[in-house]
Amino acid sequence: MNNKDQLDVKEIAMSIRDDLANLQPLSDNCCIYRAPKRAQKLHEKLYTPRVVSIGPLHHGKEELKAMEEHKRRYLFDFLQLSNSSNGVSLESYITCIEKNEGKVRNCYAETIELESEKFVKMMLLDATFIIMLLVKHHVSQLQSSNDRIYRIHKKIYDIRHDIILLENLVPFFILEELFQLSNIAGSVGGLSMIELTHRFFQGRWDSWVTKDILKENDFSQVKHFLDFLRICQRPQRPKQLKEIEKLMIPTATELYHAGVKFELHPSGNKLDIEFDNGILKIPHFRIEKEVEILLRNLQTYEDCHCDPGDMHINDYIVLIGKLLKSGKDVEILDESGMIENWMQNNEAAATLFCNMDCTADPENFYFSKVVDDLNSYEKSTWHKWIANLKQNYFNTPWAGISVAAAVILLVLTLMQTVCSFLQLAKA
């Protein structure tokens, strides 16, 4: 290398130092992410809003701009309702968001390039839109006769779908700040923001949000709507870890042939899956596209945000996906009342879970004890032999009678043979 081609070491070092000096510390508030590129490429529609952008990640998209006018109308309604409560000015809400701008930006995993003025305006429109969405849901009298959201068939369903997507969220704390500042609580019977959220989502996605969930779980640290839904299915029992080297889970068909009985668990918590004395109990769950969207966004959120030992939704998807490998597996659980298949057929239902492509850590798998017990039971030759006898020879009353008659006939024949032999021996 000649002098011309020699590197300027000092200049490179200075450049690197400048880059390092400009590094921003990672925030503990980070909780809103884009789905990984691989997930987006395979299942982009499952992470993409249909009608409304919430937050900066899908802000400004042409196909979502029609909802911007509705956001402004809901801001107008918010200000009117707020003024009737305590007369807080528009400037006060802008100041509230401006003071929290840094904290809000830190909630997003990527740098938001919007300048302050546009960011604050966007956040005000999106946050007040969500607040009024929940308020009008609870107090239907506040819905005007020409409300394009609540009066148009299916529009509210699309919006409910959009506002829980991983990439389409705003921090929950800013909703609470604006709601408390507005004093709108008096117009909704004194309900808090978390109570309005609960009522808005209650009963959706096959009762994912149960009636008494606010009494059962702690929502004081909820980060956003998707996090709220994750907390709704937080495990009620401590993890019972069992050391397993490899995550091998028998299918429902394999368990059936081993004599396992399937029963519906009465719990509203989807993770209350139990196996005891040959009986597998699973809470009811529905297989449909909307549930798939919820599960995928929750699983991706856990993948981006949670520690390996705290991925209980991911572990739930893995377990159900292993049980339901084929249409026959779906049929077995359907007949037991555990599942409700809203897909076009059993094969489509099995494919839905198989395509989720989740992996789990055997060392931290929430259902490791259940899996270990299932494997031990399924491997037993005795259990398989008894199951085969029951399923093939005692599966109906007439079959049982026929087998019993055959056994009696065999015994009588044997007795007759013995008697004849004894008579010959005496002679």
C-alpha positions as CSV (number, residue, x, y, z in Angstrom):
1,M,0.0,0.0,0.0
2,N,1.5,3.4,-1.0
3,N,1.3,6.6,0.9
4,K,-1.7,7.7,-1.2
5,D,-3.7,4.6,-0.2
6,Q,-2.8,4.7,3.5
7,L,-5.7,5.0,5.9
8,D,-6.0,8.1,8.0
9,V,-6.3,6.3,11.3
10,K,-6.9,9.4,13.4
11,E,-9.7,10.6,11.1
12,I,-11.4,7.2,11.3
13,A,-11.1,7.1,15.0
14,M,-12.5,10.6,15.4
15,S,-15.4,9.7,13.1
16,I,-16.2,6.6,15.2
17,R,-15.9,8.6,18.5
18,D,-18.5,11.1,17.1
19,D,-20.8,8.2,16.2
20,L,-20.5,6.7,19.7
21,A,-21.0,10.1,21.3
22,N,-24.3,10.5,19.4
23,L,-25.6,7.1,20.5
24,Q,-28.8,7.5,22.5
25,P,-29.2,5.2,25.6
26,L,-31.7,2.4,25.1
27,S,-35.0,3.3,26.9
28,D,-36.7,1.1,29.5
29,N,-40.0,2.5,28.0
30,C,-39.6,0.7,24.7
31,C,-42.6,-1.5,24.1
32,I,-43.9,-0.8,20.5
33,Y,-42.2,-2.6,17.6
34,R,-42.4,-3.4,13.9
35,A,-42.9,-7.1,13.2
36,P,-39.6,-8.7,12.0
37,K,-39.1,-8.7,8.2
38,R,-39.6,-12.4,7.9
39,A,-43.0,-12.3,9.6
40,Q,-44.0,-9.3,7.5
41,K,-43.0,-11.0,4.3
42,L,-45.0,-14.2,5.1
43,H,-48.0,-12.6,6.8
44,E,-48.0,-8.9,6.1
45,K,-51.8,-8.6,6.3
46,L,-51.8,-9.9,9.9
47,Y,-49.8,-6.9,11.1
48,T,-51.3,-4.2,8.8
49,P,-54.2,-2.0,9.8
50,R,-57.3,-2.1,7.6
51,V,-58.9,1.3,8.0
52,V,-57.1,3.4,10.6
53,S,-53.5,4.3,11.5
54,I,-52.7,4.7,15.2
55,G,-49.3,6.0,16.1
56,P,-46.4,6.8,13.8
57,L,-45.5,3.5,12.2
58,H,-48.4,3.5,9.6
59,H,-49.1,7.2,9.8
60,G,-49.7,8.9,6.4
61,K,-50.4,5.8,4.4
62,E,-52.7,6.7,1.5
63,E,-55.1,3.8,2.0
64,L,-55.7,4.9,5.7
65,K,-56.1,8.6,5.1
66,A,-59.9,8.5,4.9
67,M,-60.1,8.0,8.7
68,E,-58.2,11.2,9.4
69,E,-61.4,13.3,9.0
70,H,-63.1,11.0,11.5
71,K,-60.3,11.5,14.0
72,R,-60.8,15.3,13.7
73,R,-64.5,14.8,14.3
74,Y,-63.8,12.7,17.4
75,L,-61.3,15.3,18.6
76,F,-64.1,17.9,18.3
77,D,-66.4,15.7,20.3
78,F,-63.7,15.1,22.9
79,L,-63.2,18.9,23.3
80,Q,-66.9,19.5,23.6
81,L,-67.4,16.8,26.2
82,S,-64.3,18.0,28.1
83,N,-65.5,21.6,28.0
84,S,-68.8,20.6,29.5
85,S,-66.9,18.8,32.3
86,N,-64.2,21.3,33.3
87,G,-63.4,23.6,30.4
88,V,-59.9,22.4,29.7
89,S,-58.5,24.2,26.6
90,L,-57.1,22.6,23.5
91,E,-53.8,24.2,24.3
92,S,-53.7,22.3,27.6
93,Y,-53.9,19.0,25.8
94,I,-51.2,20.0,23.4
95,T,-49.0,21.0,26.3
96,C,-49.6,17.7,28.0
97,I,-48.4,15.7,25.0
98,E,-45.5,18.1,24.4
99,K,-44.2,17.6,27.9
100,N,-44.4,13.8,27.4
101,E,-43.1,13.8,23.9
102,G,-39.7,12.3,24.7
103,K,-41.3,9.6,26.8
104,V,-43.8,8.7,24.1
105,R,-41.1,8.6,21.4
106,N,-39.0,6.3,23.7
107,C,-41.9,3.8,23.6
108,Y,-41.1,3.0,20.0
109,A,-38.3,0.7,19.1
110,E,-37.3,2.7,16.1
111,T,-36.5,6.4,15.8
112,I,-39.5,8.4,14.7
113,E,-38.5,10.9,12.1
114,L,-41.6,13.2,12.5
115,E,-40.7,16.7,13.7
116,S,-42.2,17.7,17.0
117,E,-45.1,19.7,15.7
118,K,-46.4,16.9,13.5
119,F,-45.7,14.3,16.1
120,V,-47.6,16.1,18.8
121,K,-50.6,16.8,16.5
122,M,-50.6,13.1,15.3
123,M,-50.5,11.9,18.9
124,L,-53.3,14.2,20.0
125,L,-55.6,13.1,17.1
126,D,-54.9,9.4,17.6
127,A,-55.2,9.4,21.4
128,T,-58.4,11.4,21.6
129,F,-59.8,9.3,18.8
130,I,-59.2,6.2,20.9
131,I,-60.6,7.8,24.1
132,M,-63.8,8.8,22.4
133,L,-64.1,5.4,20.7
134,L,-64.2,3.8,24.1
135,V,-66.4,6.5,25.6
136,K,-69.0,6.3,22.9
137,H,-68.9,2.5,23.1
138,H,-69.9,2.8,26.8
139,V,-72.3,5.7,26.4
140,S,-74.2,5.0,23.2
141,Q,-76.2,8.3,23.6
142,L,-73.0,10.1,22.7
143,Q,-73.0,8.4,19.2
144,S,-74.6,10.8,16.8
145,S,-77.1,9.5,14.3
146,N,-74.6,10.0,11.4
147,D,-71.6,8.6,13.2
148,R,-69.6,6.9,10.5
149,I,-67.9,4.5,12.9
150,Y,-70.7,3.2,15.1
151,R,-73.5,3.5,12.6
152,I,-71.8,1.7,9.6
153,H,-72.0,-2.0,9.7
154,K,-68.7,-3.7,10.5
155,K,-66.7,-0.5,10.7
156,I,-66.2,-0.8,14.4
157,Y,-65.0,-4.4,14.0
158,D,-62.3,-3.2,11.6
159,I,-61.2,-0.5,14.0
160,R,-61.2,-2.9,16.9
161,H,-59.0,-5.2,14.8
162,D,-56.6,-2.3,13.9
163,I,-56.0,-0.8,17.4
164,I,-54.5,-4.0,18.9
165,L,-52.0,-4.6,16.1
166,L,-48.3,-4.6,17.2
167,E,-47.4,-1.8,14.8
168,N,-50.5,0.3,15.4
169,L,-50.3,1.3,19.0
170,V,-49.9,4.3,21.3
171,P,-48.6,4.2,24.9
172,F,-51.4,3.6,27.4
173,F,-50.0,6.2,29.8
174,I,-50.7,9.1,27.3
175,L,-54.3,7.9,27.0
176,E,-54.6,8.0,30.8
177,E,-53.0,11.5,31.1
178,L,-55.4,13.0,28.5
179,F,-58.4,11.2,30.0
180,Q,-57.6,12.4,33.5
181,L,-56.9,15.9,32.4
182,S,-60.3,16.1,30.5
183,N,-62.3,15.0,33.6
184,I,-64.6,13.0,31.1
185,A,-64.9,10.3,33.8
186,G,-68.0,12.0,35.1
187,S,-69.7,11.4,31.7
188,V,-69.0,7.6,31.9
189,G,-70.1,6.9,35.4
190,G,-66.7,7.5,37.0
191,L,-65.0,4.7,35.0
192,S,-61.2,4.8,34.6
193,M,-59.4,4.4,31.3
194,I,-58.5,0.8,32.1
195,E,-62.2,0.0,32.9
196,L,-63.3,1.6,29.6
197,T,-60.7,-0.5,27.8
198,H,-62.0,-3.7,29.6
199,R,-65.6,-3.0,28.6
200,F,-64.6,-2.2,25.0
201,F,-62.8,-5.6,24.5
202,Q,-64.8,-7.8,26.9
203,G,-66.2,-10.9,25.2
204,R,-64.2,-10.5,22.0
205,W,-61.9,-13.1,20.5
206,D,-63.8,-16.0,22.1
207,S,-64.0,-14.3,25.5
208,W,-60.3,-13.6,25.6
209,V,-61.2,-10.7,28.0
210,T,-63.4,-12.1,30.7
211,K,-65.9,-10.3,32.9
212,D,-63.9,-10.4,36.1
213,I,-60.4,-10.1,34.7
214,L,-59.7,-6.6,36.3
215,K,-60.2,-8.2,39.7
216,E,-58.0,-11.2,38.9
217,N,-54.9,-9.5,37.4
218,D,-52.8,-6.4,38.0
219,F,-53.1,-3.9,35.1
220,S,-51.3,-1.0,36.8
221,Q,-48.3,-1.3,34.5
222,V,-50.2,-1.9,31.2
223,K,-48.1,-0.5,28.3
224,H,-50.7,-0.5,25.5
225,F,-53.8,-2.3,24.2
226,L,-51.9,-5.4,23.0
227,D,-50.1,-5.6,26.4
228,F,-53.5,-5.3,28.1
229,L,-54.7,-8.4,26.1
230,R,-51.6,-10.3,27.0
231,I,-52.1,-9.6,30.7
232,C,-55.7,-10.8,30.3
233,Q,-54.3,-14.3,29.8
234,R,-51.5,-14.1,32.3
235,P,-51.0,-17.5,33.9
236,Q,-52.9,-17.9,37.2
237,R,-50.7,-20.7,38.5
238,P,-46.9,-20.6,38.9
239,K,-44.9,-22.4,36.2
240,Q,-44.2,-26.0,37.0
241,L,-41.0,-26.7,35.2
242,K,-40.0,-30.2,34.3
243,E,-36.6,-30.9,32.8
244,I,-37.1,-31.9,29.2
245,E,-34.3,-32.1,26.6
246,K,-36.4,-31.9,23.5
247,L,-39.9,-30.5,23.0
248,M,-41.7,-33.6,21.7
249,I,-45.5,-33.3,22.0
250,P,-47.9,-36.1,20.9
251,T,-50.8,-35.2,18.6
252,A,-54.4,-35.4,19.8
253,T,-54.8,-38.5,17.6
254,E,-51.7,-40.2,19.2
255,L,-53.1,-39.4,22.7
256,Y,-56.5,-40.7,21.7
257,H,-55.0,-44.0,20.7
258,A,-53.1,-44.1,24.0
259,G,-56.4,-43.8,25.8
260,V,-56.2,-40.2,26.9
261,K,-59.7,-38.7,27.5
262,F,-60.3,-35.1,26.5
263,E,-62.5,-32.8,28.6
264,L,-63.4,-29.1,28.5
265,H,-61.8,-27.1,31.3
266,P,-64.3,-24.6,32.8
267,S,-61.6,-21.9,33.3
268,G,-61.8,-18.6,31.4
269,N,-58.0,-18.6,31.3
270,K,-56.7,-20.3,28.1
271,L,-53.5,-21.3,29.8
272,D,-55.3,-23.5,32.4
273,I,-54.4,-26.7,30.6
274,E,-54.1,-29.8,32.9
275,F,-53.4,-33.4,32.5
276,D,-54.1,-35.8,35.4
277,N,-55.0,-39.5,35.6
278,G,-55.3,-39.9,31.8
279,I,-57.6,-36.9,31.3
280,L,-56.4,-33.8,29.4
281,K,-58.4,-30.7,30.2
282,I,-58.2,-27.6,27.9
283,P,-60.3,-24.4,28.2
284,H,-62.5,-23.6,25.2
285,F,-60.9,-21.8,22.3
286,R,-62.2,-20.8,18.9
287,I,-60.3,-21.3,15.7
288,E,-60.9,-18.4,13.3
289,K,-58.9,-15.8,11.4
290,E,-59.5,-13.0,13.9
291,V,-58.2,-15.2,16.7
292,E,-55.1,-16.0,14.5
293,I,-54.4,-12.2,14.1
294,L,-54.6,-11.7,17.8
295,L,-52.4,-14.7,18.6
296,R,-49.8,-13.8,16.0
297,N,-49.5,-10.2,17.2
298,L,-49.2,-11.3,20.8
299,Q,-46.6,-13.9,19.9
300,T,-44.6,-11.4,17.9
301,Y,-44.8,-8.9,20.8
302,E,-43.5,-11.5,23.2
303,D,-40.7,-12.3,20.8
304,C,-39.7,-8.7,20.6
305,H,-40.3,-7.6,24.2
306,C,-40.3,-10.5,26.7
307,D,-37.7,-12.6,28.5
308,P,-37.4,-16.2,27.4
309,G,-39.0,-17.4,30.6
310,D,-42.1,-15.1,30.2
311,M,-43.4,-16.1,26.8
312,H,-46.6,-17.9,27.9
313,I,-48.7,-17.0,24.8
314,N,-46.0,-18.3,22.6
315,D,-45.9,-21.5,24.6
316,Y,-49.7,-21.9,24.4
317,I,-49.5,-21.6,20.6
318,V,-46.8,-24.2,20.4
319,L,-48.7,-26.6,22.6
320,I,-52.0,-26.3,20.7
321,G,-50.1,-26.4,17.3
322,K,-48.4,-29.7,18.3
323,L,-51.7,-31.2,19.4
324,L,-53.5,-30.1,16.1
325,K,-51.3,-31.5,13.3
326,S,-54.2,-32.8,11.2
327,G,-57.9,-32.5,10.5
328,K,-58.4,-35.7,12.6
329,D,-56.7,-34.0,15.6
330,V,-59.1,-31.1,15.2
331,E,-62.1,-33.4,15.0
332,I,-61.1,-35.2,18.2
333,L,-60.9,-31.9,20.2
334,D,-64.0,-30.5,18.5
335,E,-66.0,-33.6,19.6
336,S,-64.9,-33.1,23.2
337,G,-66.2,-29.5,23.1
338,M,-62.8,-27.9,23.7
339,I,-62.6,-26.1,20.4
340,E,-65.0,-24.3,18.1
341,N,-63.9,-24.5,14.4
342,W,-65.0,-21.5,12.4
343,M,-62.7,-22.3,9.5
344,Q,-64.0,-24.0,6.3
345,N,-62.9,-27.4,7.4
346,N,-60.8,-29.3,10.0
347,E,-57.7,-29.3,7.7
348,A,-57.8,-25.5,7.4
349,A,-58.0,-25.2,11.2
350,A,-55.0,-27.5,11.7
351,T,-53.1,-25.6,9.0
352,L,-53.8,-22.2,10.8
353,F,-51.8,-23.3,13.8
354,C,-49.1,-25.2,11.9
355,N,-48.4,-22.1,9.9
356,M,-47.7,-20.0,13.0
357,D,-44.2,-21.4,13.0
358,C,-43.5,-20.8,16.6
359,T,-40.6,-22.3,18.5
360,A,-40.1,-22.7,22.3
361,D,-37.3,-23.1,24.7
362,P,-37.6,-26.5,26.4
363,E,-35.9,-25.2,29.5
364,N,-38.5,-22.4,30.0
365,F,-41.6,-24.0,28.5
366,Y,-44.6,-23.1,30.6
367,F,-46.3,-26.4,29.9
368,S,-43.2,-28.6,30.4
369,K,-44.8,-30.7,33.2
370,V,-48.0,-31.3,31.2
371,V,-45.9,-32.3,28.1
372,D,-43.7,-34.7,30.2
373,D,-46.8,-36.4,31.7
374,L,-48.4,-36.7,28.3
375,N,-45.3,-38.3,26.8
376,S,-45.0,-40.8,29.7
377,Y,-48.7,-41.7,29.3
378,E,-48.6,-42.0,25.5
379,K,-45.5,-44.2,25.5
380,S,-47.1,-46.8,27.8
381,T,-47.8,-50.1,25.9
382,W,-50.4,-51.0,28.6
383,H,-52.4,-47.8,28.0
384,K,-52.3,-48.3,24.2
385,W,-53.5,-52.0,24.6
386,I,-56.4,-51.0,26.9
387,A,-57.4,-48.1,24.6
388,N,-57.3,-50.4,21.6
389,L,-59.6,-52.9,23.4
390,K,-62.0,-50.2,24.4
391,Q,-62.0,-48.3,21.0
392,N,-62.3,-51.4,18.8
393,Y,-64.1,-54.0,20.9
394,F,-66.1,-52.0,23.5
395,N,-66.9,-48.9,21.5
396,T,-70.7,-49.6,21.5
397,P,-73.0,-51.5,23.8
398,W,-73.6,-54.2,21.1
399,A,-69.9,-54.6,20.5
400,G,-69.3,-55.1,24.2
401,I,-72.2,-57.7,24.4
402,S,-70.8,-59.5,21.4
403,V,-67.3,-59.7,22.9
404,A,-68.8,-60.8,26.3
405,A,-70.9,-63.5,24.5
406,A,-67.8,-64.7,22.6
407,V,-65.8,-64.9,25.9
408,I,-68.7,-66.8,27.6
409,L,-69.0,-69.2,24.6
410,L,-65.2,-69.7,24.7
411,V,-65.3,-70.5,28.5
412,L,-68.3,-72.9,28.0
413,T,-66.5,-74.6,25.2
414,L,-63.4,-74.9,27.3
415,M,-65.4,-76.3,30.2
416,Q,-67.1,-78.8,27.9
417,T,-63.7,-79.9,26.6
418,V,-62.3,-80.4,30.1
419,C,-65.4,-82.4,31.2
420,S,-65.2,-84.6,28.2
421,F,-61.5,-85.2,28.8
422,L,-62.2,-86.1,32.5
423,Q,-64.9,-88.5,31.5
424,L,-62.6,-90.2,29.0
425,A,-59.9,-90.4,31.7
426,K,-62.3,-92.1,34.2
427,A,-63.4,-94.6,31.5
